[in-house]
Structure formats: structure tokens, C-alpha cells
Amino acid sequence: MRKVFIGAMAVLVLGLSALAFYMITQKMDGMKNGFSKGKDDRNEAKEAYLKVDSLLDELGGAAALAETQCALVEDVWTNVTSKKSSAETDRFTKDENGQFLEDYTEALKRLMNDEFFAARQARLAEDEAAAMKKYNEMTDAPAECQVLHTSLKECCTALSDLTAFTNGSDSSLLFYHSEWTNAKNKFDAAVSIVKFAENNIRSVMNLGNK
């Protein structure tokens, strides 16, 4: 039930993002077609671009790191269940005698307790905290941009939440793969929406595409 709710919320967030993008592009198209009220509108457009772009920079690194962590979780899970050797995962999937562990949840727990993995998890938490600080500082952003900010934040959080997957007893490897790749795709979709809006704004400001 929780998965269905999260999925429904993600769809809602992306739908609102698309609406926000439409609202911004309509505003920008009006400016292009000579309906601009003048300098104030252009300043508002520039402000909107800068605010969205700033948060996108903050969240991009966090999402990329979360994707790397999720991929490693999947690799460990795959290799211990299929008894596949790998220089990257053997220390999690094999015991001290070089034999594969029978319980894949033990391999996942070893991964979560790994110093390097934990350090990247800590960095991910720091990146998200920095992004949240930036998000909270944007309360005065135009309404359209607030929706885009929320979309990016929610999609990134959904992805990073899956990096701390320690017990697969209530799921399956295939389901986990689907969960984290869907979360990644939703974040990428949100980023695409923002970039379209950004480039439209930049074209009005004669800044060129990023």
C-alpha cells in the first residue's frame, strides 16, 4: 500500500511539474510575442531561472550519488544470489573461507556497514541537507518555480531513500531494480522539465542555452 501511495505521489508531483513548466513557457512566450510588461517581467524571468537552476545544481550531485549507491546494492544482491564473483562485491557476498553467503540479507547488511559505503551515505545526507537549506531559502520564488523545486526535491528523496535498503525479505531483486530505476527515471524526467523551462527563460534573457 505504501509503495502504491509513493508511486501515486510521484506521478502527481511530475504532473504538477509539467503544469508549472506550461505556465512558465506561456509566460515566456507572451514576452517573446511582445506582450511583456517590460523590464520588471524580464527581471522576474531571470530571477525564476536563477532560483530553479540553483536548486538543480544542489540536487544533481545528490541524485547521481544515490544512483551509484543503489546500483551497488543491486550488484551485491545479484552476485550473492547468483553466486557470481566480482572484485567489487566479493567482500560483501563471501565469507572468510571464500564461500558465498547463503543469506543475501547478510550480504546487504555487510554492504551497509562498509566504511566506504557508509562514508558515501554520509556525503549523500550532507548533499541533501544542503539542497534542503537551499529549498527552504526559496520561499519567495514564483509559484511556478516552487512546484518545480518540490518536484526535484521529492524525486531525489525517493531515490536516496532506496540506498539504505538493508532487508529484502518483503521484496525481490527484480522489484528493487524496478523501484530504484523508476525513481531515477522520475528524477531525470523532473530535471528535463526544469531544463526546458530554464532554456525558455534563458532565451528570453538572451543568455543562450545552458
C-alpha positions in Angstrom: 0.0 0.0 0.0 2.9 2.3 0.9 4.6 1.7 -2.5 1.3 2.5 -4.3 1.0 5.7 -2.4 4.6 6.8 -3.0 4.1 5.9 -6.7 0.9 7.9 -6.9 2.5 10.9 -5.2 5.5 10.8 -7.6 3.1 10.8 -10.6 1.2 13.7 -9.0 4.5 15.7 -8.4 5.6 15.1 -12.0 2.1 16.2 -13.3 2.3 19.4 -11.3 5.8 19.9 -12.6 4.5 19.7 -16.2 1.8 22.2 -15.4 4.4 24.5 -13.9 6.5 24.2 -17.0 3.5 25.0 -19.1 2.7 28.1 -17.0 6.3 29.3 -17.3 6.6 28.7 -21.0 3.3 30.5 -21.6 4.6 33.5 -19.7 7.9 33.4 -21.7 6.0 33.0 -25.0 4.0 36.1 -24.1 7.2 38.0 -23.6 8.6 36.8 -26.9 5.4 37.8 -28.7 5.6 41.4 -27.5 3.1 41.1 -24.6 5.8 41.7 -21.9 5.1 44.5 -19.5 8.7 45.5 -19.8 11.8 45.4 -17.6 10.0 44.0 -14.5 8.8 40.9 -16.3 12.3 40.3 -17.6 13.8 40.6 -14.1 11.1 38.2 -12.8 12.0 35.7 -15.5 15.7 36.0 -14.7 15.0 35.5 -11.0 12.9 32.4 -11.8 15.7 30.9 -13.8 18.4 31.6 -11.2 16.3 30.0 -8.4 15.5 26.9 -10.3 19.0 26.5 -11.6 20.5 26.9 -8.2 18.5 24.1 -6.7 19.1 21.9 -9.7 22.8 22.2 -9.2 22.4 21.2 -5.5 20.3 18.2 -6.2 22.1 16.9 -9.3 25.1 15.7 -7.3 23.0 14.0 -4.6 20.9 12.2 -7.2 24.0 10.9 -9.0 25.5 9.6 -5.8 22.2 8.0 -4.8 22.1 6.3 -8.2 25.6 4.9 -7.7 24.7 3.6 -4.3 21.5 1.9 -5.5 23.4 0.3 -8.3 25.9 -1.2 -5.8 23.1 -2.5 -3.6 21.7 -4.3 -6.7 25.1 -5.7 -7.7 25.7 -7.1 -4.2 22.2 -8.6 -4.2 22.6 -10.0 -7.7 26.0 -11.5 -7.1 25.3 -13.2 -3.8 22.1 -14.9 -5.1 23.7 -15.9 -8.4 27.0 -16.8 -6.8 28.9 -14.5 -9.1 32.4 -13.4 -8.2 33.3 -9.7 -8.5 36.2 -7.7 -7.2 33.8 -5.0 -6.2 31.3 -7.2 -4.3 33.2 -10.3 -3.1 33.9 -8.8 0.3 30.2 -8.5 0.9 29.0 -11.7 -0.7 31.6 -14.2 0.5 32.6 -15.5 4.0 36.1 -15.7 5.3 36.6 -19.0 3.5 35.7 -17.5 0.2 32.3 -19.2 0.1 29.2 -17.3 -1.0 26.8 -16.4 1.8 23.5 -18.3 1.9 21.5 -15.3 3.2 21.5 -12.4 0.8 20.3 -10.1 3.5 23.6 -10.7 5.4 25.4 -9.5 2.3 23.3 -6.4 2.2 24.0 -5.7 5.9 27.7 -6.1 5.3 27.4 -3.5 2.5 25.5 -1.1 4.7 28.2 -1.4 7.4 31.1 -1.0 5.0 33.2 2.1 5.8 33.4 3.4 2.3 29.7 2.8 1.6 28.8 4.5 4.9 31.0 7.5 4.0 29.2 8.0 0.7 25.9 7.7 2.6 27.0 10.4 4.9 28.0 12.6 2.0 24.6 11.9 0.4 22.9 13.1 3.6 25.1 16.2 3.6 24.3 17.0 -0.1 20.6 16.5 0.6 20.8 18.8 3.7 22.5 21.5 1.6 19.8 21.1 -1.0 17.1 21.3 1.6 18.6 24.5 3.0 18.6 26.0 -0.5 15.0 24.8 -1.0 13.9 26.5 2.3 15.5 29.7 1.2 13.4 29.8 -1.9 10.0 30.6 -0.2 9.8 33.8 -2.2 10.2 32.1 -5.5 7.5 32.5 -8.2 4.7 29.9 -7.7 5.6 28.1 -10.9 9.2 27.6 -9.7 8.1 26.4 -6.3 6.3 23.5 -7.9 9.5 22.6 -9.9 11.6 22.9 -6.7 9.2 20.5 -5.0 9.3 18.0 -7.9 13.1 17.9 -7.9 13.3 17.5 -4.1 10.7 14.8 -3.8 12.1 12.8 -6.7 15.7 13.0 -5.3 14.4 11.9 -1.9 12.6 8.9 -3.3 15.9 7.8 -5.0 18.1 8.4 -2.0 15.7 6.5 0.4 16.4 3.4 -1.6 20.1 3.4 -0.9 19.5 2.3 2.6 17.8 -1.0 1.6 19.1 -3.5 4.2 16.5 -6.3 4.1 14.9 -7.7 1.0 12.6 -10.2 2.8 9.5 -8.1 1.9 10.6 -7.6 -1.7 12.6 -9.2 -4.5 15.6 -8.3 -6.5 13.5 -7.6 -9.6 11.2 -5.3 -7.6 14.2 -3.4 -6.1 15.6 -2.9 -9.5 12.3 -1.6 -10.7 11.9 0.7 -7.7 15.3 2.4 -7.9 15.3 2.7 -11.7 11.8 4.1 -11.7 12.9 6.6 -9.0 15.9 7.6 -11.2 13.7 8.0 -14.3 11.3 10.2 -12.4 14.1 12.4 -11.2 15.5 12.6 -14.7 12.1 13.5 -16.0 11.8 16.3 -13.4 15.2 17.5 -14.4 14.2 17.6 -18.1 11.1 19.6 -17.3 13.2 22.1 -15.4 15.8 22.3 -18.2 13.1 23.0 -20.8 11.8 25.8 -18.6 15.3 27.2 -17.9 16.2 27.3 -21.6 13.0 29.1 -22.4 13.7 31.7 -19.8 17.3 31.9 -20.9 16.3 32.5 -24.5 14.1 35.4 -23.4 17.0 36.8 -21.4 19.3 36.3 -24.4 21.6 34.1 -22.3 21.7 31.2 -24.7 21.1 27.5 -23.8 23.0 26.1 -20.9 
